[in-house]
Amino acid sequence: MEKNQEEKVCANCGYTASGKFVGDICPQCGLTYWKCSKCGFLITAATPPRVCTSCGETCDFLNVTCYTPECGGPGHIDPRL
């Protein structure tokens, strides 16, 4: 009997892994796509900044990285977020 594990692919570097990335951070490049909750500015970084470089506000940044084929896979931002 085969185990059917889902593969995750980093949208930034294309690294593929079985199962989820720990903390939604790619173990290869360490980067994640982040979106400012106030102005919608997108940034790629290991961790989001405290102050948005676009609107200058202290914002909550949402992880909007696409890890599944349903949202386009590598090189895409999850439009559902």
N, C-alpha and C positions, 0 to 999 in steps of 0.2 A: 504494500500500500504506500503510495507516494504522498508526501506532505506538500500541500500547495501553498507556498509562501509568496506574498506579494512583494514585488521589487519596487524600491524607491529610487528615483533618479534626481540628482541635484540639478536645479534649474540654472545654476551658475556655471558649474564645471563639467556636468555630465556624469559624475561619479554615480555608480549603481550599487545598491546594497539590498540584501534581503531583509525585509521588515522595515520598521520605522527608524529614522535617524533619531538619536538621543537628543531630546530638546529641540527637535526640528532643525538642527544645525548640521550641515554636511560635514562628515569627519575628514573629508579630503581637503576642501578649501576653507571650511569654517565660516562660510558666509550664508546669509539669509536675506530675503527681500523684506523690507520693512516699509509700512505706509503710515504717514502722519494721520492721526485721528482727527485733526482740526482742518488741515488744508489739503490732505491727500497726496502730499509730496512723497515720492518713492526713493528709497536709498537701499544700497546693497552693502551690508556690513556684518561682521560677526555679532555685534550687539548694536542696538539703536542708540543714537545720541540722546542726551537729556533735553537739549534744545534743538528744535527743528531748524535746519539751515535755510529753509525756504520762508517760513512765516515768522521765525524768531521767537516762537512761543515754547514754553515747556509743555510737551505733548506726550500722550501715550502713543507708542508706535505699535501697530499690529503686524504680526508675521503673515505675509500674503504670498509666501513662496509656494509654487505649485510642485507637488511631489507625486501626483497621480496622472494617469493618461486622461482622466475625465476633464481636467482643466488645461490640457495641452502639453503636459510633461515638461521636459527640459527647456529652459529658456523662456518660460512663461510665468506670469503672475496669475494667481488664482482669482478669476473674476468674481467669484462668489463672496469674496472677502472685501 
